[in-house]
Amino acid sequence: MEALMGMVAVDASNSQDLQNHILNMGAIALSSIVGMISIVSLLGILAMTLVVAPNATQRISGALRERNVASFFAGIPIFGFFGLTTAIVHKSQVLVAANFLVFGVILILAYAAAAEDIGRRLFWACGKEGSRASHLASGWLVFAFAACFPVLGWFVILPYVTLSGLGSVLVGMLPPKKAAAAEMKDIEFPEK
């Protein structure tokens, strides 16, 4: 702080300059922190998809791809459950932290599956194949691009992706529905 005051002569006329200088440095620091959080979250989702739980992420992504409406509606009570448990245990910081930790891990799985699904659809639309990492990266870029549009990205796309991803975690844990044709037996004719 003394170095900043030394750079700007502090008197009544330059106090506004000092304040603007400090605010600009705060904006740069905040932008750096947001950038680092974005990179760490992308690396976390990449690690979750490729290293930690590749089969679970693939199963969740498949559930999101095959049953996206059911995943969306299944995500609403999951989000409500974590909100309710936070409201119930709000006096105990340890329980709130544990609740946020569990919610964060499930949310990383959900976002990994959603990013992979969006990236896969993007590659399919272009008529190309890609690796899981490229699907994940392109899906994450779609999330970042959607975040540039405040109303659409923040209040439409983010809640939809969050609820669909959370629901796909639950839907992905359920066994897949068997086809109706697989359950029906062929007609047996008695031999004469």
C-alpha positions as CSV (number, residue, x, y, z in Angstrom):
1,M,0.0,0.0,0.0
2,E,2.9,2.4,0.8
3,A,4.3,1.7,-2.6
4,L,1.1,2.6,-4.2
5,M,0.9,5.8,-2.2
6,G,4.5,6.5,-3.2
7,M,3.5,6.2,-6.9
8,V,0.6,8.6,-6.5
9,A,1.1,11.7,-4.5
10,V,-1.6,11.5,-1.9
11,D,-3.4,14.7,-1.4
12,A,-7.0,15.8,-1.9
13,S,-6.7,16.0,-5.7
14,N,-5.0,12.6,-6.3
15,S,-6.9,10.4,-3.8
16,Q,-9.4,9.5,-6.6
17,D,-6.4,8.4,-8.7
18,L,-5.2,6.1,-6.0
19,Q,-8.6,4.6,-5.5
20,N,-9.0,4.0,-9.2
21,H,-5.5,2.5,-9.3
22,I,-6.3,0.1,-6.5
23,L,-9.7,-0.8,-8.1
24,N,-8.0,-1.6,-11.4
25,M,-5.5,-3.8,-9.7
26,G,-8.4,-5.6,-7.9
27,A,-10.1,-6.1,-11.3
28,I,-6.9,-7.6,-12.7
29,A,-6.5,-9.9,-9.7
30,L,-10.2,-10.9,-9.8
31,S,-9.9,-11.7,-13.5
32,S,-6.8,-13.8,-12.8
33,I,-8.5,-15.7,-10.0
34,V,-11.6,-16.4,-12.2
35,G,-9.3,-17.6,-15.0
36,M,-7.4,-19.9,-12.6
37,I,-10.7,-21.3,-11.2
38,S,-11.9,-21.9,-14.8
39,I,-8.7,-23.7,-15.7
40,V,-8.7,-25.8,-12.5
41,S,-12.4,-26.7,-13.0
42,L,-11.7,-27.7,-16.6
43,L,-8.7,-29.8,-15.5
44,G,-10.9,-31.3,-12.7
45,I,-13.6,-32.2,-15.1
46,L,-11.0,-33.6,-17.6
47,A,-9.5,-35.7,-14.8
48,M,-12.9,-36.9,-13.7
49,T,-13.8,-37.9,-17.3
50,L,-10.6,-39.6,-18.3
51,V,-8.9,-40.8,-15.1
52,V,-10.9,-40.9,-11.9
53,A,-14.3,-42.2,-13.1
54,P,-14.3,-42.8,-16.9
55,N,-17.0,-45.5,-16.9
56,A,-19.3,-43.5,-14.6
57,T,-18.9,-40.4,-16.6
58,Q,-19.6,-42.3,-19.8
59,R,-22.7,-43.9,-18.3
60,I,-23.9,-40.6,-17.0
61,S,-23.3,-39.0,-20.4
62,G,-25.2,-41.8,-22.1
63,A,-28.1,-41.3,-19.7
64,L,-28.1,-37.6,-20.5
65,R,-28.0,-38.3,-24.3
66,E,-30.7,-41.0,-24.3
67,R,-33.1,-39.6,-21.6
68,N,-32.5,-35.9,-21.4
69,V,-36.0,-34.9,-20.4
70,A,-36.1,-37.5,-17.6
71,S,-32.7,-36.3,-16.5
72,F,-33.8,-32.7,-16.3
73,F,-36.8,-33.5,-14.2
74,A,-34.8,-35.9,-12.0
75,G,-32.3,-33.1,-11.4
76,I,-34.9,-30.8,-9.8
77,P,-35.4,-32.9,-6.6
78,I,-31.6,-33.5,-6.4
79,F,-31.0,-29.8,-6.4
80,G,-33.8,-29.3,-3.9
81,F,-32.3,-32.1,-1.7
82,F,-29.0,-30.4,-1.4
83,G,-30.6,-27.0,-0.8
84,L,-32.8,-28.5,1.9
85,T,-29.9,-30.3,3.6
86,T,-27.9,-27.1,3.5
87,A,-30.9,-25.3,5.1
88,I,-31.2,-28.0,7.8
89,V,-27.5,-28.2,8.8
90,H,-26.7,-24.5,8.3
91,K,-25.6,-24.0,11.9
92,S,-22.8,-26.6,11.7
93,Q,-20.1,-25.4,9.4
94,V,-18.6,-28.9,9.2
95,L,-21.8,-30.4,7.9
96,V,-22.4,-27.6,5.5
97,A,-18.8,-28.0,4.2
98,A,-19.4,-31.8,3.8
99,N,-22.7,-31.1,2.0
100,F,-21.0,-28.7,-0.4
101,L,-18.2,-31.2,-1.0
102,V,-20.6,-34.0,-1.9
103,F,-22.6,-31.6,-4.0
104,G,-19.5,-30.3,-5.7
105,V,-18.3,-33.8,-6.6
106,I,-21.7,-34.7,-8.0
107,L,-21.8,-31.4,-9.9
108,I,-18.4,-32.1,-11.4
109,L,-19.6,-35.5,-12.6
110,A,-22.8,-33.8,-14.0
111,Y,-20.9,-31.0,-15.8
112,A,-18.4,-33.6,-17.2
113,A,-21.2,-35.6,-18.6
114,A,-23.0,-32.6,-19.9
115,A,-19.8,-31.1,-21.5
116,E,-19.0,-34.5,-23.1
117,D,-22.5,-34.9,-24.4
118,I,-22.6,-31.4,-25.9
119,G,-19.1,-31.8,-27.4
120,R,-20.1,-35.1,-28.9
121,R,-23.2,-33.6,-30.4
122,L,-21.1,-30.7,-31.8
123,F,-18.7,-33.2,-33.4
124,W,-21.5,-35.2,-34.8
125,A,-23.1,-32.1,-36.3
126,C,-19.8,-31.4,-38.1
127,G,-19.6,-35.0,-39.3
128,K,-16.4,-35.8,-37.4
129,E,-15.3,-38.2,-34.7
130,G,-13.3,-37.1,-31.8
131,S,-11.8,-38.3,-28.5
132,R,-13.5,-37.9,-25.2
133,A,-11.0,-35.1,-24.3
134,S,-11.9,-33.2,-27.5
135,H,-15.6,-33.7,-26.8
136,L,-15.1,-32.4,-23.2
137,A,-13.0,-29.4,-24.3
138,S,-15.5,-28.4,-27.0
139,G,-18.4,-28.8,-24.7
140,W,-16.6,-26.7,-22.1
141,L,-16.0,-24.0,-24.7
142,V,-19.7,-24.0,-25.4
143,F,-20.3,-23.4,-21.7
144,A,-17.8,-20.6,-21.7
145,F,-19.4,-19.0,-24.8
146,A,-22.8,-19.3,-23.2
147,A,-21.6,-17.5,-20.1
148,C,-20.7,-14.5,-22.3
149,F,-24.5,-13.9,-22.7
150,P,-25.8,-13.0,-19.3
151,V,-29.6,-13.6,-19.6
152,L,-29.5,-16.6,-21.9
153,G,-26.3,-18.2,-20.6
154,W,-26.8,-17.6,-16.9
155,F,-30.5,-18.0,-16.5
156,V,-31.4,-20.5,-19.2
157,I,-28.4,-22.6,-20.3
158,L,-26.6,-22.9,-16.9
159,P,-29.7,-24.0,-15.0
160,Y,-30.8,-26.4,-17.7
161,V,-27.3,-28.0,-17.9
162,T,-27.0,-28.1,-14.1
163,L,-30.4,-29.8,-13.6
164,S,-30.0,-32.1,-16.6
165,G,-26.5,-33.1,-15.4
166,L,-27.6,-33.7,-11.8
167,G,-30.5,-35.7,-13.0
168,S,-28.4,-37.7,-15.4
169,V,-26.3,-38.8,-12.4
170,L,-29.4,-40.4,-10.9
171,V,-30.7,-41.7,-14.2
172,G,-27.3,-43.1,-15.1
173,M,-27.3,-45.2,-11.9
174,L,-30.6,-46.8,-12.8
175,P,-30.5,-49.9,-15.1
176,P,-31.4,-49.1,-18.7
177,K,-34.9,-49.9,-19.9
178,K,-35.1,-53.1,-21.8
179,A,-36.6,-52.9,-25.2
180,A,-40.2,-54.1,-25.5
181,A,-39.3,-56.5,-28.2
182,A,-36.6,-58.1,-26.1
183,E,-39.1,-58.8,-23.3
184,M,-41.6,-60.5,-25.7
185,K,-41.1,-64.1,-26.4
186,D,-41.6,-65.6,-29.8
187,I,-44.8,-67.5,-30.5
188,E,-44.1,-71.2,-30.2
189,F,-45.9,-73.6,-32.4
190,P,-46.3,-77.1,-31.3
191,E,-44.6,-79.6,-33.5
192,K,-46.8,-82.3,-35.1
